[in-house]
Amino acid sequence: MKISVLTLGCKANQAESSLIEGTLKTLGHHIVDISEKPDFCIVNTCTVTSKSDYQSRQLIRRAGRVGARVIVTGCYSELNREDVKSLEGVTAIIANKDKLNIINGLTGQRVDYSLYSPSHNRSRLFIKIQDGCNHSCSYCAIPKARGRSRSVDPREVIRQIIIATSSGYNEIVLTGIHLGTYGYDIKPNIKLSDLLKTILKETKIKRIRLSSLEVREVEDDLLEIFQDDRICKHLHIPLQSGDDRILRLMRRTYDSRLFSKVIEHILRKLPDIAIGTDVIVGFPGEGEDEFHNTKRLLDALPVSYMHIFPFSPRPNTIASRMGNSVASATKKERCSILKALDKKKRADYMSRQVGKTIDVLIEERVDGEACSGTASNYLKVLVTSNQPYKGSLVYVRIEDCTDDMLIGVPIP
């Protein structure tokens, strides 16, 4: 069969889709682009914002228009089953908990996913080691869609990484819905830091990257592991707001003082690490004072980049029922202010890389004389050589930078 897999949203979704693709290929099916008129189209949806909802509907409609039988899964269809059912071409809606059983229905045979490996069509491999979330942030619908936190057995994680290494991958990304809670449901309890130690000991993967962690989950034992050269010098730690009243309304588990303290502590331990963060702009009740508290904190924090999102009310969440909404024009203006600050933060961090030697994972050929890739610290790098091949890990001396990319030459 010809099958297309379309994915929106988080790295956990990408990891799931990659495993579905890899299993289908191993079973002899053809993974094709949607333009090639597939027999089936699997759409893995997202509902983190209203824009994600819109994109999910558009992708489902597009799949239906090419004549494919459409199988929909993911967080949007989990929470909007009746709406999805009404869309043309939809033949099945699969719950998140049954997502990896999609192939059972397609092939008519029971598939043991532990015998298969993810699709090998990217330079790095996303490996989902955790699912679900036990927290209840007032703006988030994901716990309703994904359920409580669940961890993948460490032996299965090691198996996947060994396969990734033998398949030529030099970097894996450990991902989950709430990655920092990894292992809490495994008896006896283990932590993410324990898993990392096992990976470093039992596998030969050259680079290990973590997706997002909450600020209270970045403990000293984890930072000690970051001293190992195989761990990417990059952390993404969501802030969401720099105002303590707004943080309480969001039902976050920290205040601005604790967040600053942890970020500064990380930089003392790992001076060159890249730290990214998320910010929600225009949460209900965010006035001028609250916004300026956020901007002032971000101005002072030594973060390398920011992802900025206008508040988007999610149905059936606490925040969707709050008053004091912020006008769209105001949210747009505040986003622009923070985007200008983000641009400055990125430029400052990039300029500090000039003269350094960093490891770069090559991802694509730019032209006959250069290629590009991602550094351990998550920066994009233009490598002025035509020698490195896709997926290779090379050391590069940084000689210059543009607005959005470092420029360097490979060294032995």
Secondary structure, 3 states (H helix, E strand, C coil): CEEEEEECCCHHHHHHHHHHHHHHHHCCCEECCHHHCCCEEEEEECCCCHHHHHHHHHHHHHHHHCCCEEEEEEHHHHHCHHHHHCCCCEEEECCHHHHHHHHHHHHCCCCCHHHCCCCCCCCCEEEECEECCCCCCCCCCHHHHHCCCEECCHHHHHHHHHHHHHCCCCEEEEECCCHHHCCCCCCCCCCHHHHHHHHHHHCCCCEEEECCCCHHHCCHHHHHHCCCCCECCEEECCCECCCHHHHHHHCCCCCHHHHHHHHHHHHHHCCCCEEEEEEEECCCCCCHHHHHHHHHHHHHCCCCEEEEEECCCCCCCCHHHCCCCCCHHHHHHHHHHHHHHHHHHHHHHHHCCCCCEEEEEEEEEEECCEEEEEECCCCEEEECCCCCCCCCEEEEEEEEECCCCEEEEEEC
